[in-house]
Amino acid sequence: MRQPAATLGRIALVSEHASPLASLGGVDSGGQNVYVGQVARHLAMRGWQVDVLTRRDDERLPEVVPILGGARVVHVAAGPPERLPKERLLPFMPAFADGVLDFCRREGRGYDLLHANFFMSGLVSAEVKRAFGTPFVITFHALGRVRRAYQGTADAFPDERFEIEDRIAAEADRIVAECPQDEDDLVRLYHAEPHKVRVVPCGFDPGELWPVPKVVARRRLGIPLDDRVVLQLGRMVPRKGVEDVIRGFGRLTREHGIAARLLIVGGETDAPDPVATPEIGRLAEVARDEGVSQRVTFTGSRGRHELRDYYSAADVFVTMPWYEPFGITPVEAMACGTPVVGSAAGGVKYSVADGETGYLVPPRDADALADALARLFSDEPLRDLFGRQGLRRAHALFTWSGVAGKLTAIYDEVLAERGRAAGQTRQPAADPTTNETDALPRKITV
């Protein structure tokens, strides 16, 4: 699609740790990276001028990198130029905010609106709003209080996160919830004003993901056509429930007598490396405990262009997170015509239609997972039906083009409100070359 000549405005997608240029499948590289990249691209194709502002994590990266659709990725200096766990980035957010303002000064103009992604980007956006009056929208992608409830002491974020999220929920002009459960959590746990919350799901790109004939997909991946194949794909962190997938798979083979193969796609490197991705080593031990190590294959990370073959080659896609703000992979699997068995948690219970496009089972319930897989493997026509219905559902409800349209409507609401408050139709972005930019505090407080 050609980018329209007229622009709707200048938008910054702020995403401090999740760059659309990062390889996927690692601890901190997953759905948010896809979300930011696809939203940027589709907003740009609609006529917005879009920059993705992300932290420089490699000194070799250029400051500005164009991406598909006409958007740009801007690498902001904040902390050491190396990869760091996101749990260690909060102290660098004042420098990130200063870097954003410095970039605006050098560009000669600010942004009409900021769309923050994750709570640290929300903190930066709230400070820019205080300095410039620039409105901002926030997609949290995960909520600290929900994370703490499920992860307990394994949650390495400081308690300060809760106060920051409270502040963002109060100061944001709009909050984008990714599913009804996310909306409920925002209102119940953060006292978000319901009129400010809009539900906009994640999506998939039909130009990237579509059903590949199984014989073709399996030939490319070297998988025998007559194998029964279960696929798990995503970030390799405990909360994604991959251990539960392996244990359910073990019960499928032992208690239901179904011989199958489990493919696990994800990790920090292209080849499965338990040193680079310790979770792979832990999960390999789980597979040995279950007696299925010979039937479980860890593939390592895979590029976006390879995923449609993996989704299409599978008989069933499985995702068993303990909690999930949305979860893009079930939608991507449905877009490739593959039925899904997922945990009835957060966004998964929103994207997967139970009994129509797959099955929902309780989180952390390996027995229920094994039962659902056994039902599907015993009924090929049902698998085909669920696959077709999932494909229709994905196209009807979950495309990135549709997501960009809904976000545009939210941006227009916010900018119209700002314009009315200023007595004009559309207030131009603040001029960052004036001394007003010095109003940004050097120390971010909550």
C-alpha positions, 0 to 999 in steps of 0.5 A, spaced: 500 500 500 502 506 498 503 511 503 498 517 502 501 524 501 497 527 506 499 526 513 494 525 519 499 527 524 506 525 527 506 519 532 511 516 536 511 509 539 515 509 545 517 502 546 524 502 551 525 495 551 522 492 545 524 494 538 521 491 532 528 490 529 530 485 534 530 477 533 524 474 536 523 468 541 528 471 547 526 472 554 525 480 552 523 479 545 516 477 543 509 479 542 510 487 544 516 487 538 511 484 533 505 489 536 510 495 535 513 494 528 506 492 525 502 498 528 508 502 526 507 500 519 500 500 518 499 507 521 504 509 516 500 506 511 494 510 513 498 517 513 501 518 520 508 520 520 511 514 525 517 514 529 518 508 534 523 510 540 527 505 543 533 504 547 539 503 543 542 496 546 548 496 541 553 501 539 553 499 532 546 501 531 544 507 527 540 512 530 535 512 525 533 506 521 527 506 516 522 500 516 517 497 511 511 502 510 515 508 511 515 508 519 522 509 522 526 506 528 529 511 532 535 508 537 535 513 543 541 513 548 539 511 555 544 507 559 550 502 556 549 500 549 548 493 550 542 488 551 540 488 558 534 485 562 528 489 562 527 489 569 534 493 570 532 499 565 528 503 570 534 507 572 535 509 565 528 512 564 530 519 565 536 519 560 531 516 555 526 522 556 532 526 555 534 523 549 527 523 546 527 531 547 534 532 544 532 528 538 525 532 537 530 539 538 534 536 533 528 534 528 526 541 529 519 539 532 515 535 537 510 529 536 502 530 536 501 524 540 505 519 544 503 511 544 507 508 550 508 501 550 509 498 557 510 501 563 517 504 563 515 508 556 508 510 559 513 513 565 517 517 559 511 519 556 507 522 562 514 526 563 513 529 556 506 530 557 508 534 563 513 538 559 510 539 553 502 538 554 503 532 549 497 527 550 499 520 550 496 513 549 498 507 553 498 499 552 501 496 558 502 489 555 503 487 562 500 489 569 505 489 575 500 487 580 497 481 575 505 479 574 506 479 581 500 475 583 502 469 578 510 470 579 511 472 586 518 472 588 520 471 581 518 477 579 524 482 579 521 488 578 521 493 584 515 495 588 515 502 585 512 499 578 505 499 582 506 506 583 508 508 576 502 504 573 497 508 578 500 514 575 500 512 568 493 510 569 491 516 572 494 521 567 494 517 560 489 520 555 487 513 553 488 506 555 488 501 550 486 494 553 488 488 549 482 484 551 476 484 556 480 481 562 485 486 561 480 492 561 477 489 567 484 488 571 485 496 569 479 498 572 479 493 578 486 494 580 488 501 577 482 504 578 482 506 571 477 511 569 472 506 564 471 512 559 478 512 558 479 505 556 478 502 549 479 494 548 483 493 541 486 486 540 493 484 537 493 482 530 496 478 524 498 480 517 495 477 512 501 478 507 505 475 512 501 469 515 497 464 511 495 457 510 501 453 507 499 446 504 501 441 510 505 437 505 509 443 502 510 446 509 513 439 512 517 438 506 521 445 507 521 443 515 523 436 514 517 433 517 514 426 515 507 427 512 504 422 517 507 424 523 502 427 528 505 434 530 504 439 536 507 446 536 509 450 541 512 457 539 514 463 543 518 466 548 522 462 553 520 464 560 516 460 565 510 464 565 508 462 558 507 455 561 511 451 556 513 446 562 505 444 562 505 443 555 511 438 555 507 435 561 501 435 557 504 432 551 507 426 556 500 424 558 498 424 551 503 419 549 502 415 556 495 415 558 492 416 551 497 412 547 498 417 541 505 417 538 506 424 536 512 430 536 512 436 540 516 442 536 518 448 541 520 454 537 523 460 541 530 462 544 535 467 544 539 463 538 538 460 532 540 453 534 537 451 541 543 453 546 541 451 554 547 456 555 544 462 552 537 460 554 537 457 560 530 455 560 531 450 554 536 446 559 530 446 564 525 444 559 529 439 556 530 436 564 522 436 564 522 432 557 526 427 560 522 426 566 516 425 562 519 420 558 518 424 551 525 427 550 526 423 544 519 426 541 520 433 543 524 438 539 527 444 541 528 448 534 531 455 537 529 462 534 526 462 528 525 468 523 518 471 522 518 469 514 519 461 517 513 462 522 507 460 517 511 454 515 511 452 522 504 454 524 502 450 517 506 444 519 502 443 525 496 439 527 495 443 533 498 449 536 498 449 543 499 455 548 499 455 556 501 461 559 499 462 566 496 469 565 496 473 558 494 480 556 493 478 549 498 473 546 499 474 539 501 466 537 494 463 537 491 468 532 497 467 528 496 459 528 489 461 526 491 465 521 494 459 518 488 454 519 491 451 525 486 449 531 489 451 538 489 449 545 490 454 549 489 456 557 483 460 559 487 466 561 487 473 559 487 474 551 487 467 549 480 466 552 478 472 547 482 470 541 480 462 541 473 460 541 472 454 545 469 449 541 469 452 535 476 454 533 480 450 538 479 448 546 480 452 552 483 448 558 485 451 565 492 454 566 497 449 569 492 443 568 497 438 564 491 433 564 486 437 561 491 439 555 492 432 554 485 430 554 483 436 549 489 434 544 487 427 544 480 429 542 483 433 536 488 427 534 482 422 534 478 426 530 481 429 523 474 432 520 474 436 527 481 439 526 479 441 519 473 444 521 476 448 527 482 450 522 477 453 517 473 456 523 479 459 526 482 462 519 475 466 518 475 468 525 482 471 525 480 475 518 474 477 521 477 480 528 484 480 528 488 483 522 493 489 524 490 493 519 483 493 523 488 494 529 491 500 526 484 503 524 481 502 531 487 506 534 487 511 529 480 512 531 482 513 539 488 518 536 483 522 533 479 522 539 485 525 543 487 530 538 480 532 537 479 533 545 486 537 545 484 541 539 477 543 543 481 545 549 486 549 545 480 552 541 482 550 535 481 544 530 488 540 531 493 543 535 500 543 532 506 539 536 510 543 541 516 546 538 522 543 542 527 548 540 524 553 545 526 553 552 519 550 554 523 543 553 527 545 559 521 544 563 522 536 563 525 534 570 532 531 570 529 526 575 523 522 574 518 521 580 512 517 581 
